[in-house]
Amino acid sequence: MTVTTHPVTAADVVAREMLARLEDAWNRADGAAFGAAFTDDASFVNVRGELHVGAAAIGGGHAGIFATIYAGSTNRMELVEARYAGDAVVATSRHTLEVPAGPLAGTHRATSTSVLAPQDGEWRFVASHNTLVAER
């Protein structure tokens, strides 16, 4: 794979900080902290195509999977690109999920596209769509 490098932009900094926040929450299995990175009316489409709306629903849904199918898992999130679109940041990231046991044991890869915007003095996810990368 060819990786193109470019100077780090302000949009890159925002996106990396927010991805680090999600990654940390995931790796601590903290659904509330995961949800807190989203706006109260955020849209989150998971890898199964299910839509979750709002920080509370997103956090609650993640708390559920952290306790069941993704228990003990770790997720590494890597920024691919980020750019400003008006006052918002549009970011694409790659995620590598390691699940230690259970029906989903193994390594899973996903690509996400997210929109971030400032709210109450801090950046939050407004929308995120997560898609599994098919094995070839």
DSSP file (Angstrom, degrees, kcal/mol; ACC not computed):
  #  RESIDUE AA STRUCTURE BP1 BP2  ACC     N-H-->O    O-->H-N    N-H-->O    O-->H-N    TCO  KAPPA ALPHA  PHI   PSI    X-CA   Y-CA   Z-CA
    1    1 A M              0   0    0      0, 0.0     2,-0.5     0, 0.0     0, 0.0   0.000 360.0 360.0 360.0 137.8    0.0    0.0    0.0
    2    2 A T        -     0   0    0      2,-0.0     2,-0.5     0, 0.0     0, 0.0  -0.816 360.0-158.7 -93.6 129.7    1.2    3.5   -0.8
    3    3 A V        -     0   0    0     -2,-0.5     2,-0.5     2,-0.0     0, 0.0  -0.942   5.1-150.5-111.3 124.2    0.9    6.0    1.9
    4    4 A T        -     0   0    0     -2,-0.5     2,-0.3     2,-0.0    -2,-0.0  -0.798  12.1-155.3 -93.3 129.6    0.9    9.7    0.9
    5    5 A T        +     0   0    0     -2,-0.5     3,-0.0     3,-0.0    -2,-0.0  -0.779  16.3 171.6-103.8 151.3    2.2   12.0    3.5
    6    6 A H        -     0   0    0     -2,-0.3     3,-0.1     3,-0.0    -2,-0.0  -0.952  44.9 -73.2-147.2 163.6    1.3   15.7    3.7
    7    7 A P        -     0   0    0      0, 0.0     2,-0.2     0, 0.0     0, 0.0  -0.335  59.6-100.8 -59.8 142.8    2.0   18.5    6.2
    8    8 A V        -     0   0    0      4,-0.1     2,-0.2     3,-0.1    -3,-0.0  -0.488  44.5-159.6 -67.7 128.7   -0.1   18.1    9.4
    9    9 A T     >  -     0   0    0     -2,-0.2     4,-1.8    73,-0.1     5,-0.1  -0.562  32.6-105.7-104.4 170.1   -3.1   20.4    9.2
   10   10 A A  H  > S+     0   0    0      1,-0.2     4,-2.1     2,-0.2     5,-0.2   0.864 123.1  55.4 -61.3 -36.1   -5.4   21.8   11.9
   11   11 A A  H  > S+     0   0    0      1,-0.2     4,-2.5     2,-0.2    -1,-0.2   0.890 104.8  53.0 -64.6 -39.2   -8.1   19.4   10.7
   12   12 A D  H  > S+     0   0    0     70,-0.2     4,-2.9     2,-0.2     5,-0.2   0.913 107.9  51.0 -59.8 -43.3   -5.6   16.5   11.2
   13   13 A V  H  X S+     0   0    0     -4,-1.8     4,-2.3     2,-0.2    -2,-0.2   0.929 111.5  46.8 -62.3 -46.4   -5.0   17.6   14.8
   14   14 A V  H  X S+     0   0    0     -4,-2.1     4,-2.2     1,-0.2     5,-0.2   0.952 115.2  45.9 -59.2 -51.0   -8.7   17.8   15.6
   15   15 A A  H  X S+     0   0    0     -4,-2.5     4,-2.6     1,-0.2     5,-0.2   0.906 112.6  49.6 -63.4 -43.1   -9.4   14.4   14.1
   16   16 A R  H  X S+     0   0    0     -4,-2.9     4,-2.4     1,-0.2    -1,-0.2   0.910 111.0  50.0 -63.6 -41.6   -6.4   12.6   15.7
   17   17 A E  H  X S+     0   0    0     -4,-2.3     4,-1.7    -5,-0.2    -1,-0.2   0.910 113.6  45.3 -62.9 -41.5   -7.4   14.0   19.1
   18   18 A M  H  X S+     0   0    0     -4,-2.2     4,-2.1     2,-0.2    -2,-0.2   0.878 112.3  50.5 -72.7 -36.8  -11.0   12.8   18.8
   19   19 A L  H  X S+     0   0    0     -4,-2.6     4,-3.0     2,-0.2    -2,-0.2   0.895 109.0  52.6 -65.0 -38.5  -10.0    9.4   17.4
   20   20 A A  H  X S+     0   0    0     -4,-2.4     4,-2.5    -5,-0.2    -2,-0.2   0.884 107.5  52.5 -62.8 -37.4   -7.6    9.0   20.4
   21   21 A R  H  X S+     0   0    0     -4,-1.7     4,-2.1     2,-0.2    -2,-0.2   0.925 112.7  43.7 -63.7 -45.2  -10.5    9.8   22.7
   22   22 A L  H  X S+     0   0    0     -4,-2.1     4,-2.9     2,-0.2    -2,-0.2   0.929 113.5  51.1 -65.2 -44.9  -12.7    7.1   21.1
   23   23 A E  H  X S+     0   0    0     -4,-3.0     4,-2.8     1,-0.2    52,-0.3   0.916 110.7  48.8 -59.7 -44.4   -9.8    4.6   21.1
   24   24 A D  H  X S+     0   0    0     -4,-2.5     4,-1.2     2,-0.2    -1,-0.2   0.925 112.1  48.2 -61.8 -45.6   -9.1    5.2   24.7
   25   25 A A  H  <>S+     0   0    0     -4,-2.1     5,-2.8     2,-0.2     3,-0.4   0.922 113.5  48.0 -61.8 -43.9  -12.8    4.8   25.7
   26   26 A W  H ><5S+     0   0    0     -4,-2.9     3,-2.0     1,-0.2    -2,-0.2   0.953 110.6  50.1 -60.1 -50.1  -13.0    1.6   23.6
   27   27 A N  H 3<5S+     0   0    0     -4,-2.8    -1,-0.2     1,-0.3    -2,-0.2   0.669 112.8  46.9 -69.8 -15.6   -9.9    0.1   25.1
   28   28 A R  T 3<5S-     0   0    0     -4,-1.2    -1,-0.3    -3,-0.4    -2,-0.2   0.375 110.6-124.8 -97.0   0.4  -11.1    0.9   28.6
   29   29 A A  T < 5 +     0   0    0     -3,-2.0     2,-0.8    -4,-0.3    -3,-0.2   0.896  57.5 153.5  55.8  43.9  -14.6   -0.6   27.7
   30   30 A D     >< +     0   0    0     -5,-2.8     4,-2.1     1,-0.2    -1,-0.2  -0.813  22.5 178.1-109.4  91.4  -16.2    2.7   28.8
   31   31 A G  H  > S+     0   0    0     -2,-0.8     4,-2.8     1,-0.2     5,-0.2   0.874  81.0  54.4 -61.0 -40.1  -19.4    3.1   26.9
   32   32 A A  H  > S+     0   0    0      1,-0.2     4,-2.0     2,-0.2    -1,-0.2   0.916 110.2  46.2 -62.3 -43.6  -20.3    6.4   28.6
   33   33 A A  H  > S+     0   0    0      2,-0.2     4,-0.5     1,-0.2    -1,-0.2   0.878 111.6  52.7 -66.8 -36.9  -17.0    7.9   27.7
   34   34 A F  H >< S+     0   0    0     -4,-2.1     3,-1.3     1,-0.2    -2,-0.2   0.957 112.1  44.7 -61.4 -50.0  -17.4    6.7   24.1
   35   35 A G  H >< S+     0   0    0     -4,-2.8     3,-2.1     1,-0.2    -2,-0.2   0.823 101.6  67.7 -63.3 -32.4  -20.8    8.2   23.8
   36   36 A A  H 3< S+     0   0    0     -4,-2.0    -1,-0.2     1,-0.3    -2,-0.2   0.654  88.2  67.1 -65.7 -15.0  -19.6   11.5   25.4
   37   37 A A  T << S+     0   0    0     -3,-1.3    88,-3.0    -4,-0.5    -1,-0.3   0.536  95.6  72.8 -79.7  -5.6  -17.5   12.1   22.3
   38   38 A F  E <  S-a  125   0A   0     -3,-2.1    88,-0.2    86,-0.3    17,-0.1  -0.720  88.0-106.5-108.9 156.8  -20.7   12.6   20.3
   39   39 A T  E >   -     0   0A   0     86,-2.4     3,-1.7    -2,-0.3    16,-0.6  -0.359  37.4-105.3 -73.7 161.8  -23.3   15.4   20.2
   40   40 A D  E 3  S+     0   0A   0      1,-0.3    16,-0.2    14,-0.2    -1,-0.1   0.746 123.1  36.2 -60.8 -23.6  -26.7   14.8   21.8
   41   41 A D  E 3  S+     0   0A   0     13,-0.2    -1,-0.3    14,-0.1    85,-0.1   0.111  88.8 142.2-115.8  20.6  -28.2   14.4   18.3
   42   42 A A  E <   -     0   0A   0     -3,-1.7    12,-3.1    83,-0.1     2,-0.4  -0.158  44.2-135.7 -62.3 155.5  -25.3   12.6   16.6
   43   43 A S  E     -aB 127  53A   0     83,-1.9    85,-2.0    10,-0.2     2,-0.4  -0.961  20.8-176.8-112.8 131.3  -25.9    9.8   14.1
   44   44 A F  E     -aB 128  52A   0      8,-2.6     8,-2.7    -2,-0.4     2,-0.6  -0.982   8.8-166.1-130.8 120.0  -23.8    6.7   14.3
   45   45 A V  E     -aB 129  51A   0     83,-2.8    85,-2.7    -2,-0.4     6,-0.2  -0.930  18.4-150.9-105.3 118.8  -24.1    3.9   11.7
   46   46 A N    >   -     0   0    0      4,-2.3     3,-2.2    -2,-0.6    84,-0.0  -0.165  34.7 -88.4 -83.1-179.8  -22.4    0.7   13.0
   47   47 A V  T 3  S+     0   0    0      1,-0.3    85,-0.4     2,-0.1    -1,-0.1   0.646 127.3  56.8 -66.5 -13.9  -20.8   -2.0   10.9
   48   48 A R  T 3  S-     0   0    0      2,-0.1    -1,-0.3    83,-0.1     3,-0.1   0.396 119.7-108.5 -94.1   1.8  -24.1   -3.8   10.6
   49   49 A G  S <  S+     0   0    0     -3,-2.2     2,-0.3    81,-0.3    -2,-0.1   0.585  70.2 145.8  83.5  10.4  -25.8   -0.8    9.1
   50   50 A E        -     0   0    0      1,-0.0    -4,-2.3     2,-0.0     2,-0.5  -0.652  43.2-135.6 -85.1 136.9  -27.8    0.0   12.2
   51   51 A L  E     -B   45   0A   0     -2,-0.3     2,-0.4    -6,-0.2    -6,-0.2  -0.797  19.3-174.0 -95.6 128.9  -28.4    3.7   13.0
   52   52 A H  E     -B   44   0A   0     -8,-2.7    -8,-2.6    -2,-0.5     2,-0.5  -0.984   9.9-156.2-119.9 132.7  -28.0    4.9   16.6
   53   53 A V  E     +B   43   0A   0     -2,-0.4     4,-0.4   -10,-0.2   -10,-0.2  -0.940  50.3  17.0-118.8 126.2  -29.0    8.5   17.3
   54   54 A G  S  > S-     0   0    0    -12,-3.1     4,-2.5    -2,-0.5   -14,-0.2   0.188  80.9 -91.1  97.8 147.2  -27.7   10.6   20.2
   55   55 A A  H  > S+     0   0    0    -16,-0.6     4,-2.8     1,-0.2     5,-0.2   0.874 123.2  52.8 -57.1 -41.4  -24.7   10.4   22.6
   56   56 A A  H  > S+     0   0    0    -16,-0.2     4,-2.7     2,-0.2    -1,-0.2   0.919 111.9  44.3 -64.5 -43.9  -26.7    8.4   25.1
   57   57 A A  H  > S+     0   0    0     -4,-0.4     4,-2.5     2,-0.2    -2,-0.2   0.891 114.8  49.2 -67.7 -39.3  -27.8    5.7   22.6
   58   58 A I  H  X S+     0   0    0     -4,-2.5     4,-2.0     2,-0.2    -2,-0.2   0.932 114.9  44.4 -65.5 -45.8  -24.3    5.5   21.1
   59   59 A G  H  X S+     0   0    0     -4,-2.8     4,-2.5    -5,-0.2    -2,-0.2   0.908 114.4  49.1 -65.0 -42.5  -22.7    5.2   24.5
   60   60 A G  H  X S+     0   0    0     -4,-2.7     4,-1.9    -5,-0.2    -2,-0.2   0.900 110.2  50.8 -64.7 -41.5  -25.3    2.7   25.7
   61   61 A G  H  X S+     0   0    0     -4,-2.5     4,-1.8     1,-0.2    -1,-0.2   0.900 112.1  47.0 -62.6 -40.7  -24.9    0.6   22.6
   62   62 A H  H  X S+     0   0    0     -4,-2.0     4,-2.6     2,-0.2    -2,-0.2   0.885 107.1  56.3 -70.5 -37.1  -21.2    0.5   23.0
   63   63 A A  H  X S+     0   0    0     -4,-2.5     4,-1.2     1,-0.2    -1,-0.2   0.908 107.4  52.0 -57.5 -39.9  -21.5   -0.4   26.7
   64   64 A G  H  X S+     0   0    0     -4,-1.9     4,-0.5     1,-0.2     3,-0.2   0.916 112.1  42.3 -63.4 -45.0  -23.5   -3.4   25.6
   65   65 A I  H  <>S+     0   0    0     -4,-1.8     5,-2.7     1,-0.2     3,-0.5   0.820 109.1  59.0 -74.7 -28.6  -21.0   -4.7   23.1
   66   66 A F  H  <5S+     0   0    0     -4,-2.6     6,-0.4     1,-0.2    -1,-0.2   0.816 110.4  44.1 -65.6 -28.0  -18.1   -4.0   25.5
   67   67 A A  H  <5S+     0   0    0     -4,-1.2    -1,-0.2    -3,-0.2    -2,-0.2   0.555 129.8  16.2 -90.9  -9.5  -19.8   -6.4   28.0
   68   68 A T  T ><5S+     0   0    0     -4,-0.5     3,-1.8    -3,-0.5    -3,-0.2   0.387 127.5  13.7-128.3-101.1  -20.7   -9.0   25.4
   69   69 A I  T 3 5S+     0   0    0      1,-0.3    35,-0.3    -5,-0.2    32,-0.2   0.729 134.0  37.0 -64.0 -24.9  -19.4   -9.7   21.9
   70   70 A Y  T > <S+     0   0    0     -5,-2.7     3,-2.1    -6,-0.1    -1,-0.3   0.098  80.7 149.4-113.3  22.3  -16.4   -7.3   22.2
   71   71 A A  T <  S+     0   0    0     -3,-1.8    30,-0.4     1,-0.3    -4,-0.1  -0.329  75.4   7.2 -57.5 131.0  -15.5   -8.0   25.8
   72   72 A G  T 3  S+     0   0    0     -6,-0.4    -1,-0.3     1,-0.2    -6,-0.1   0.525  98.9 143.3  75.6   6.2  -11.7   -7.6   26.3
   73   73 A S    <   -     0   0    0     -3,-2.1     2,-0.4    -7,-0.2    -1,-0.2  -0.310  38.2-150.2 -77.9 161.0  -11.2   -6.2   22.8
   74   74 A T  E     -C   98   0A   0     24,-2.0    24,-3.0    -3,-0.1     2,-0.4  -0.970   6.0-159.6-127.9 148.5   -8.8   -3.5   21.7
   75   75 A N  E     -C   97   0A   0     -2,-0.4     2,-0.5   -52,-0.3    22,-0.2  -0.995   3.4-160.4-131.7 129.0   -9.3   -1.1   18.9
   76   76 A R  E     -C   96   0A   0     20,-2.4    20,-2.5    -2,-0.4     2,-0.5  -0.949  11.7-163.0-109.8 125.1   -6.6    0.9   17.1
   77   77 A M  E     -C   95   0A   0     -2,-0.5     2,-0.5    18,-0.2    18,-0.2  -0.936   6.1-173.3-116.4 125.2   -7.8    3.9   15.2
   78   78 A E  E     -C   94   0A   0     16,-3.2    16,-2.9    -2,-0.5     2,-0.3  -0.963  23.0-126.4-122.7 127.4   -5.6    5.6   12.5
   79   79 A L  E     +C   93   0A   0     -2,-0.5    14,-0.3    14,-0.2     3,-0.1  -0.530  23.9 178.5 -71.0 132.3   -6.4    8.8   10.7
   80   80 A V  E     -     0   0A   0     12,-3.1     2,-0.3     1,-0.4    13,-0.2   0.818  66.6 -21.8 -96.7 -49.3   -6.3    8.5    6.9
   81   81 A E  E     -C   92   0A   0     11,-1.6    11,-2.6   -70,-0.1    -1,-0.4  -0.987  54.4-170.5-159.1 156.3   -7.3   12.0    6.0
   82   82 A A  E     +C   91   0A   0     -2,-0.3     2,-0.3     9,-0.2   -70,-0.2  -0.990  10.0 169.4-149.4 146.6   -9.1   15.0    7.5
   83   83 A R  E     -C   90   0A   0      7,-1.9     7,-3.0    -2,-0.3     2,-0.3  -0.992  34.6-105.1-154.0 154.7  -10.2   18.3    6.0
   84   84 A Y  E     -C   89   0A   0     -2,-0.3     2,-0.3     5,-0.2     5,-0.2  -0.609  22.7-173.7 -79.7 143.0  -12.4   21.3    6.9
   85   85 A A  E >  S-C   88   0A   0      3,-2.7     3,-1.7    -2,-0.3     2,-0.4  -0.848  72.3 -54.2-131.7  93.5  -15.8   21.6    5.3
   86   86 A G  T 3  S-     0   0    0     -2,-0.3    -1,-0.0     1,-0.3     0, 0.0  -0.598 120.9 -21.9  67.1-128.5  -16.9   25.0    6.6
   87   87 A D  T 3  S+     0   0    0     -2,-0.4    -1,-0.3    -3,-0.1     2,-0.2   0.497 126.5  84.0 -88.8  -5.0  -16.6   24.9   10.4
   88   88 A A  E <  S-C   85   0A   0     -3,-1.7    -3,-2.7    29,-0.1     2,-0.5  -0.534  71.3-133.6 -96.5 162.6  -16.7   21.1   10.5
   89   89 A V  E     -CD  84 116A   0     27,-2.6    27,-2.9    -5,-0.2     2,-0.5  -0.973  11.1-156.9-114.9 130.3  -14.0   18.5   10.0
   90   90 A V  E     -CD  83 115A   0     -7,-3.0    -7,-1.9    -2,-0.5     2,-0.4  -0.937  20.7-176.8-105.2 124.6  -14.6   15.5    7.8
   91   91 A A  E     -CD  82 114A   0     23,-2.9    23,-3.0    -2,-0.5     2,-0.4  -0.954  20.4-160.1-128.9 142.2  -12.3   12.6    8.7
   92   92 A T  E     +CD  81 113A   0    -11,-2.6   -12,-3.1    -2,-0.4   -11,-1.6  -0.974  22.5 175.4-116.3 134.3  -11.7    9.2    7.3
   93   93 A S  E     -CD  79 112A   0     19,-2.5    19,-2.8    -2,-0.4     2,-0.4  -0.949  26.2-135.0-138.9 157.3  -10.0    6.6    9.6
   94   94 A R  E     -CD  78 111A   0    -16,-2.9   -16,-3.2    -2,-0.3     2,-0.4  -0.919  21.2-161.2-111.2 140.2   -9.0    3.0    9.6
   95   95 A H  E     -CD  77 110A   0     15,-2.9    15,-2.2    -2,-0.4     2,-0.5  -0.968   9.5-162.5-125.7 136.3   -9.8    0.8   12.6
   96   96 A T  E     -CD  76 109A   0    -20,-2.5   -20,-2.4    -2,-0.4     2,-0.5  -0.962  13.3-166.0-119.6 113.3   -8.2   -2.5   13.6
   97   97 A L  E     -CD  75 108A   0     11,-3.3    11,-2.7    -2,-0.5     2,-0.6  -0.863   5.7-163.3-104.2 126.3  -10.2   -4.4   16.2
   98   98 A E  E     -CD  74 107A   0    -24,-3.0   -24,-2.0    -2,-0.5     9,-0.2  -0.950   5.9-170.4-110.1 116.4   -8.7   -7.4   18.1
   99   99 A V  E     - D   0 106A   0      7,-2.9     7,-2.7    -2,-0.6   -26,-0.1  -0.937   7.8-160.8-109.8 120.7  -11.3   -9.6   19.8
  100  100 A P        -     0   0    0      0, 0.0     2,-0.3     0, 0.0    -1,-0.1   0.787  63.6  -4.0 -75.9 -27.7   -9.8  -12.2   22.1
  101  101 A A  S    S+     0   0    0    -30,-0.4     3,-0.4   -32,-0.2   -30,-0.1  -0.945  87.9  53.4-156.4 170.7  -12.7  -14.7   22.4
  102  102 A G  S >  S-     0   0    0     -2,-0.3     3,-1.8     1,-0.2   -33,-0.1  -0.337  99.1 -37.8  92.2-172.4  -16.3  -15.5   21.5
  103  103 A P  T 3  S+     0   0    0      0, 0.0    -1,-0.2     0, 0.0   -34,-0.1   0.701 139.0  44.3 -65.5 -20.1  -18.1  -15.7   18.2
  104  104 A L  T 3  S+     0   0    0     -3,-0.4    -5,-0.2   -35,-0.3    -2,-0.1   0.104  80.7 149.2-110.1  22.0  -16.3  -12.6   16.8
  105  105 A A    <   +     0   0    0     -3,-1.8     2,-0.3    -5,-0.1    -3,-0.1  -0.245  41.2  46.9 -56.9 139.8  -12.8  -13.6   17.9
  106  106 A G  E    S-D   99   0A   0     -7,-2.7    -7,-2.9    -5,-0.1     2,-0.5  -0.807  95.4 -41.2 127.7-166.7  -10.1  -12.5   15.7
  107  107 A T  E     -D   98   0A   0     -2,-0.3     2,-0.4    -9,-0.2    -9,-0.2  -0.868  49.4-176.0-105.0 130.7   -8.9   -9.3   13.8
  108  108 A H  E     -D   97   0A   0    -11,-2.7   -11,-3.3    -2,-0.5     2,-0.4  -0.977   8.5-156.1-127.2 139.5  -11.5   -7.1   12.1
  109  109 A R  E     +D   96   0A   0     24,-0.4    24,-3.1    -2,-0.4     2,-0.3  -0.916  14.6 174.5-117.6 143.8  -10.8   -4.0   10.0
  110  110 A A  E     -DE  95 132A   0    -15,-2.2   -15,-2.9    -2,-0.4     2,-0.4  -0.961  22.2-143.1-141.5 158.5  -13.1   -1.1    9.4
  111  111 A T  E     -DE  94 131A   0     20,-2.7    20,-2.6    -2,-0.3     2,-0.4  -0.989  21.3-165.8-121.8 134.9  -13.1    2.2    7.7
  112  112 A S  E     -DE  93 130A   0    -19,-2.8   -19,-2.5    -2,-0.4     2,-0.5  -0.930  14.3-160.0-122.8 145.0  -15.1    5.1    9.1
  113  113 A T  E     +DE  92 129A   0     16,-2.0    16,-2.4    -2,-0.4     2,-0.3  -0.996  24.4 178.6-118.9 128.3  -16.1    8.5    7.8
  114  114 A S  E     -DE  91 128A   0    -23,-3.0   -23,-2.9    -2,-0.5     2,-0.5  -0.937  25.1-147.0-133.2 151.1  -17.0   11.0   10.5
  115  115 A V  E     -DE  90 127A   0     12,-2.8    11,-3.4    -2,-0.3    12,-1.5  -0.980  20.1-169.7-115.4 129.2  -18.1   14.6   10.7
  116  116 A L  E     +DE  89 125A   0    -27,-2.9   -27,-2.6    -2,-0.5     9,-0.2  -0.920   7.5 174.0-119.4 144.9  -16.9   16.6   13.7
  117  117 A A  E     - E   0 124A   0      7,-2.4     7,-1.9    -2,-0.4     2,-0.2  -0.989  36.6 -98.5-146.3 152.9  -18.0   20.1   14.8
  118  118 A P  E     + E   0 123A   0      0, 0.0     2,-0.3     0, 0.0     5,-0.2  -0.531  41.8 173.6 -73.0 138.7  -17.4   22.3   17.8
  119  119 A Q  E >   - E   0 122A   0      3,-3.2     3,-1.7    -2,-0.2    -2,-0.0  -0.960  66.2 -10.8-146.4 127.0  -20.1   22.2   20.5
  120  120 A D  T 3  S-     0   0    0     -2,-0.3     3,-0.1     1,-0.3    -1,-0.0   0.868 131.3 -49.5  52.3  40.7  -20.0   24.0   23.9
  121  121 A G  T 3  S+     0   0    0      1,-0.2     2,-0.3     0, 0.0    -1,-0.3   0.498 124.3  78.3  82.5   4.0  -16.3   24.8   23.4
  122  122 A E  E <  S- E   0 119A   0     -3,-1.7    -3,-3.2    -5,-0.1     2,-0.2  -0.980  81.1-101.8-142.1 158.3  -15.1   21.4   22.4
  123  123 A W  E     + E   0 118A   0     -2,-0.3     2,-0.3    -5,-0.2    -7,-0.0  -0.505  41.4 173.4 -77.2 143.9  -15.1   19.1   19.4
  124  124 A R  E     - E   0 117A   0     -7,-1.9    -7,-2.4    -2,-0.2     2,-0.4  -0.977  37.5 -99.7-144.9 157.4  -17.6   16.3   19.1
  125  125 A F  E     +aE  38 116A   0    -88,-3.0   -86,-2.4    -2,-0.3    -9,-0.3  -0.659  30.8 179.1 -76.6 130.5  -18.6   13.8   16.5
  126  126 A V  E    S+     0   0A   0    -11,-3.4   -83,-1.9     1,-0.4     2,-0.3   0.738  72.2   1.8 -98.5 -35.7  -21.9   14.8   14.7
  127  127 A A  E     +aE  43 115A   0    -12,-1.5   -12,-2.8   -85,-0.2    -1,-0.4  -0.990  61.8 179.7-152.9 145.9  -22.0   11.8   12.5
  128  128 A S  E     -aE  44 114A   0    -85,-2.0   -83,-2.8    -2,-0.3     2,-0.5  -0.974   8.3-166.5-150.9 136.2  -20.0    8.7   11.9
  129  129 A H  E     -aE  45 113A   0    -16,-2.4   -16,-2.0    -2,-0.3     2,-0.5  -0.988  10.6-163.7-127.0 120.9  -20.5    5.7    9.5
  130  130 A N  E     - E   0 112A   0    -85,-2.7     2,-0.4    -2,-0.5   -81,-0.3  -0.910   7.1-175.2-111.5 125.9  -18.4    2.6   10.2
  131  131 A T  E     - E   0 111A   0    -20,-2.6   -20,-2.7    -2,-0.5   -84,-0.1  -0.979  24.4-123.4-127.1 129.3  -18.0    0.0    7.5
  132  132 A L  E     - E   0 110A   0     -2,-0.4     2,-0.6   -85,-0.4   -22,-0.3  -0.399  25.2-126.1 -64.3 143.3  -16.2   -3.4    7.8
  133  133 A V        -     0   0    0    -24,-3.1   -24,-0.4    -2,-0.1     2,-0.1  -0.846  28.0-127.1 -91.5 121.4  -13.4   -4.0    5.3
  134  134 A A        -     0   0    0     -2,-0.6     2,-0.2     1,-0.1   -24,-0.0  -0.431  18.6-118.0 -70.8 139.9  -14.1   -7.2    3.4
  135  135 A E              0   0    0      1,-0.1    -1,-0.1    -2,-0.1     0, 0.0  -0.573 360.0 360.0 -73.9 140.1  -11.4   -9.8    3.4
  136  136 A R              0   0    0     -2,-0.2    -1,-0.1     0, 0.0    -2,-0.0   0.410 360.0 360.0-107.9 360.0  -10.2  -10.5   -0.2
